[in-house]
Amino acid sequence: MSLSNDDVRRIAALARIAITPEESAQVLERLNRVLALIEEMRAVDVANVAPMAHAQELGQRLRVDKVTESDRRELYQSVAPAVEGDLYLVPKVIE
């Protein structure tokens, strides 16, 4: 598939992009190269290729799911300006 200058001008108008005739020629060349690449990629037989989630077969390094920090709630609440029943009290901002 190949585009013409009229196609490029119509696409630019639909996208609301103002282009000059010189820019139109450059855009036409680039778009035709992209379309040629797409056609080349479509020609490749991928019937026997399994779908992949990633280009490299990598696995996640997992760690043991265990608690590694001690409970420091009392320390944190001891420096808070106001605490009530394990909750931090803050000034009302929205009325």
Backbone torsions as a table, in degrees:
resi	resn	phi	psi	omega
1	MET	NA	137.8	-178.9
2	SER	-136.2	144.3	-178.8
3	LEU	-98.3	160.9	175.4
4	SER	-113.9	173.0	177.6
5	ASN	-61.6	-35.4	177.5
6	ASP	-63.1	-40.2	177.7
7	ASP	-62.1	-42.9	-179.2
8	VAL	-64.8	-42.7	179.0
9	ARG	-64.3	-39.7	178.8
10	ARG	-66.6	-42.2	177.8
11	ILE	-63.1	-43.1	178.8
12	ALA	-62.9	-39.3	178.7
13	ALA	-66.4	-41.1	178.5
14	LEU	-64.4	-35.9	179.4
15	ALA	-84.5	-2.1	-178.4
16	ARG	57.7	46.7	178.1
17	ILE	-113.7	127.3	177.7
18	ALA	-89.2	121.3	177.7
19	ILE	-129.6	147.4	177.6
20	THR	-85.0	166.1	177.1
21	PRO	-58.7	-34.7	178.0
22	GLU	-66.2	-43.3	178.1
23	GLU	-66.6	-35.0	179.1
24	SER	-60.1	-41.6	179.1
25	ALA	-64.8	-40.9	179.3
26	GLN	-67.0	-42.7	179.6
27	VAL	-64.7	-40.0	178.5
28	LEU	-59.5	-44.3	179.5
29	GLU	-63.1	-44.3	-178.8
30	ARG	-66.0	-44.9	-179.9
31	LEU	-63.6	-39.1	177.8
32	ASN	-65.5	-34.7	176.0
33	ARG	-66.3	-41.3	178.8
34	VAL	-63.6	-45.5	-180.0
35	LEU	-64.6	-36.6	176.5
36	ALA	-64.1	-40.4	177.9
37	LEU	-64.2	-40.4	178.2
38	ILE	-63.3	-43.5	177.7
39	GLU	-62.1	-39.4	178.2
40	GLU	-64.3	-40.0	179.5
41	MET	-69.7	-35.0	177.7
42	ARG	-66.9	-25.7	-178.4
43	ALA	-74.7	-15.6	-178.7
44	VAL	-74.6	132.7	179.1
45	ASP	-81.4	113.4	-179.8
46	VAL	-116.5	21.4	-176.6
47	ALA	-62.4	-34.7	-176.5
48	ASN	-101.8	16.2	179.9
49	VAL	-99.5	125.3	-179.6
50	ALA	-76.2	141.0	177.2
51	PRO	-63.8	145.6	-178.3
52	MET	-126.2	147.7	175.2
53	ALA	-84.3	-24.3	-177.9
54	HIS	-150.9	154.8	-178.1
55	ALA	-69.0	-25.1	178.7
56	GLN	-115.8	143.0	177.8
57	GLU	-82.7	90.9	-179.3
58	LEU	-115.5	145.9	175.3
59	GLY	-113.2	153.5	178.0
60	GLN	-77.8	135.3	173.0
61	ARG	-78.7	121.9	-177.2
62	LEU	-105.8	149.6	176.4
63	ARG	-117.3	162.6	179.0
64	VAL	-67.3	135.6	-179.4
65	ASP	-87.1	87.0	179.9
66	LYS	-140.8	156.0	-179.9
67	VAL	-72.3	129.6	-179.3
68	THR	-116.7	-7.7	179.8
69	GLU	-115.4	150.8	179.1
70	SER	-85.3	163.5	179.2
71	ASP	-77.6	113.7	-178.3
72	ARG	-116.9	27.8	-179.1
73	ARG	-58.8	-44.7	-179.0
74	GLU	-60.6	-42.3	179.2
75	LEU	-63.3	-45.6	-178.4
76	TYR	-66.9	-39.8	-179.2
77	GLN	-76.2	-19.4	179.0
78	SER	-69.4	-24.6	180.0
79	VAL	-99.6	-1.9	179.7
80	ALA	-75.0	145.0	-179.7
81	PRO	-64.0	-36.9	-179.3
82	ALA	-149.7	130.2	-179.9
83	VAL	-134.2	141.5	175.2
84	GLU	-144.1	116.7	177.6
85	GLY	57.0	51.4	179.4
86	ASP	67.0	11.8	178.9
87	LEU	-115.4	145.5	175.4
88	TYR	-83.8	131.3	177.9
89	LEU	-95.9	132.3	179.5
90	VAL	-127.0	156.4	179.4
91	PRO	-65.0	146.5	177.7
92	LYS	-71.9	128.9	-176.8
93	VAL	-105.3	-39.3	-177.2
94	ILE	-106.1	131.1	-179.8
95	GLU	-104.4	NA	NA
